[in-house]
């Protein structure tokens, strides 16, 4: 077989994303808080980019003659002058009369710190990183280890406790059978030491930790409650399976108590935590900031859509560096460095401006198509494909998807994800289109208003939806949406 090399030419078309376009798409997809972080990062890393702060009129800064005279009359505001030919008694008396308050100088020290950073030409990156880094939260394992060190017990019990803590999951449950932790060849502690250690661990915080199932978790928590929980302890200990199946009449007959006593006990037990370990080491309460604000017009004819971008700083390129980048006398490498950073800064500013325009157009189109929702409520949310908004705005559907990602809209009834306004749907009996979100809201409304002593089955809910004009909906669809909303079946919704 003969090998050879040849040269040839061919024409082809390829689509490549320029860095500027990639950055524009990234900025468009960022929520408001993430965009603020990116801008802050760019301000720290790009020397030519700076915040465009409003200028202050010099006439406003200078004091009037009256103000100058008034301040000079205040003895504490006079300039301190020490002369060699006087005993300076008056000046020292004035110093003694001034009350020292460290808080009065906090602003000054912060100002001097900022001046020292700006004077050096660059900020202390390590200090900035420490200030911007959230405090690390302790895990449940760390919290238990710290408490276990303070427990007074036999050395073998302490060793057994260390072993048990390593097998407690993030919810606070012991994930293995305690017999599996006993290995006489590797450890000196016995099963008796393990049971004693588990008993001590179950007394640690948070209450309920170290349990092997939900039943034991509830019993541990009730044992640590100062109120009398003997009735609830008996209920959980002896009738747990009946309680899970909502067989309250049978429980009342066996315990020889009234339904009112049972309901009160269940109400008190509802305050117990089935996952006590999640209290420690986690913080899922992420802040939500509205990107769009929708307000009704004064004349009541429609809505005004605005961007909640007041916290986004206005940016500009430093004039001094801009002139340096065009000065031929400056070193070539220095000019190339400045030009590259100026180009990067300009791309960022253009991307932010494009994000504002695109997000405002998309939000305006959403409010236009979902006007009935803002007028009448969630039951009137219509199906809205992203393709419809993309055609209205004149952009690609992928651009609309990026624009609504992670964004929130604030209106008179609260804050909702912008993506929630885009969903499929079906045609109602009156010919109007209704979204699946509106159907779910109607199901929730039917269940909220039902007689809890005779809860409605999924078949009955389906029939009531048809009576409300929602159209023909399958029973399995009702069951599907009920589960998505974490609503139990009729059997477990029944109140006695």
Residue pairs with C-beta under 8 A, 6 or more apart in sequence:
19 347
20 347
20 350
20 351
23 347
23 348
23 351
24 347
24 350
24 351
24 354
24 355
25 402
26 351
27 35
27 38
27 348
27 351
27 352
27 354
27 355
28 351
28 354
28 355
28 358
28 359
28 399
28 402
28 403
29 402
29 403
29 405
29 406
30 38
30 355
30 406
31 289
31 291
31 406
31 407
31 408
32 289
32 290
32 291
32 308
32 309
32 311
32 312
32 407
33 287
33 289
34 406
35 312
35 352
35 355
36 311
36 312
39 312
39 313
39 315
39 348
39 352
40 132
42 49
42 345
42 348
43 49
43 50
43 51
43 315
44 123
44 125
44 128
46 341
46 344
46 345
47 122
47 318
47 321
47 341
48 317
48 318
48 321
48 322
48 338
48 341
48 342
48 345
49 315
49 316
49 317
49 318
49 341
49 345
49 348
50 315
50 316
50 317
50 318
51 313
51 314
51 315
51 316
52 313
52 314
52 315
52 316
63 71
71 77
72 78
75 94
75 97
76 94
76 97
76 98
78 94
80 91
80 94
80 95
81 91
82 88
82 91
117 123
117 124
137 281
137 282
137 283
138 146
138 280
138 281
139 170
139 280
139 281
140 168
140 170
140 172
140 209
140 277
140 280
140 281
141 165
141 166
141 168
142 281
143 205
143 280
143 281
144 165
144 168
144 201
144 204
144 209
145 162
145 165
147 204
147 205
148 158
148 161
148 162
148 165
148 201
148 204
151 158
151 161
151 200
151 204
153 161
153 196
153 197
153 200
154 193
154 196
156 188
156 189
156 190
156 193
157 189
157 193
157 196
157 197
157 200
158 197
159 187
159 188
159 189
159 193
160 181
160 187
160 189
160 193
160 194
160 196
160 197
161 197
161 198
161 200
161 201
163 181
163 187
163 189
163 194
163 197
164 174
164 178
164 181
164 194
164 197
164 198
164 201
164 210
165 201
167 174
167 175
167 176
167 181
168 174
168 175
168 201
168 209
168 210
168 277
169 175
169 277
170 277
170 278
170 281
170 282
171 275
171 276
171 277
171 278
172 206
172 208
172 209
172 210
172 211
172 217
172 275
172 276
172 277
172 278
173 210
173 211
173 212
173 213
173 217
173 277
174 198
174 210
174 211
174 212
178 191
178 194
178 195
178 198
178 212
179 191
181 194
182 189
182 190
182 191
182 194
184 190
189 197
198 210
201 209
201 210
202 209
202 210
202 211
202 220
203 224
204 210
206 273
206 276
206 277
206 279
206 280
207 220
207 221
207 224
207 273
207 276
208 217
208 218
208 220
208 221
208 272
208 273
208 276
209 220
209 276
209 277
210 220
211 217
211 219
211 220
214 274
215 236
215 240
217 272
217 273
217 274
217 276
218 236
218 269
218 272
218 274
219 233
219 236
219 237
221 272
221 273
221 276
222 229
222 232
222 233
222 236
222 269
222 272
223 229
223 233
229 268
231 257
231 261
231 265
232 265
232 268
232 269
234 255
235 243
235 251
235 255
235 262
235 265
235 269
236 243
236 269
239 251
239 254
239 255
242 250
242 251
242 254
243 251
243 266
246 491
246 492
246 494
248 259
248 262
248 263
248 496
249 259
249 496
251 262
252 258
252 259
252 261
252 262
255 262
259 496
262 496
263 495
263 496
273 279
288 408
288 415
289 308
289 408
290 308
290 408
290 409
290 410
290 415
291 307
291 308
291 309
291 359
291 407
291 408
291 409
291 418
292 305
292 306
292 307
292 308
292 359
292 360
292 363
292 407
292 408
292 409
292 410
292 418
293 305
293 306
293 307
293 308
293 409
293 410
293 411
294 303
294 304
294 305
294 363
294 367
294 374
294 409
294 410
294 411
294 412
295 303
295 304
295 306
295 411
295 412
296 302
296 303
296 304
296 374
296 412
297 303
297 304
302 371
303 367
303 371
303 374
305 360
305 363
305 364
305 367
306 360
307 356
307 359
307 360
307 363
308 410
309 356
312 352
315 345
315 348
315 349
315 352
316 349
317 342
317 345
317 346
321 338
321 341
321 342
322 342
324 330
324 334
324 335
324 338
325 335
325 338
325 339
325 342
326 335
327 335
330 338
355 403
358 393
358 395
358 399
358 403
359 403
359 407
361 393
361 395
362 389
362 393
362 400
362 403
362 404
362 418
363 409
363 418
365 389
365 392
365 393
366 384
366 389
366 409
366 418
366 421
367 374
368 392
369 382
369 384
369 388
369 389
369 392
370 381
370 382
370 384
370 421
372 380
372 381
372 382
373 380
373 381
373 382
373 421
374 411
374 412
377 413
378 437
378 438
378 441
379 438
379 441
379 442
379 445
380 434
380 438
381 421
381 423
381 434
381 435
381 437
381 438
381 441
382 425
382 432
382 433
382 434
382 435
382 438
383 423
383 424
383 425
383 426
383 433
383 434
383 435
383 436
384 421
384 422
384 423
384 435
385 422
385 424
386 397
386 400
386 401
386 404
386 422
387 397
389 400
389 422
390 396
390 397
390 399
390 400
393 400
404 418
404 419
404 422
405 419
407 417
407 418
407 419
408 415
408 416
408 417
408 418
409 415
409 416
409 417
409 418
409 421
420 437
423 435
423 436
423 437
424 435
424 436
425 433
425 434
425 435
425 436
425 438
425 439
426 433
426 434
426 436
426 439
426 471
426 473
427 433
427 434
427 471
428 434
428 469
428 470
428 471
429 466
429 469
429 470
429 471
430 469
434 470
434 471
436 481
439 465
439 470
439 473
439 481
440 481
440 484
440 485
442 465
442 468
442 470
443 461
443 465
443 478
443 481
443 482
443 485
443 487
444 485
444 487
446 456
446 461
446 464
446 465
447 455
447 456
447 461
447 482
447 487
447 493
450 456
450 493
452 493
452 494
452 495
453 494
453 495
453 496
454 494
455 490
455 491
455 493
455 494
456 464
456 490
457 490
458 475
458 478
458 479
458 482
458 489
458 490
459 475
461 478
461 482
462 473
462 474
462 475
462 477
462 478
465 471
465 473
465 478
466 472
466 473
482 489
487 493
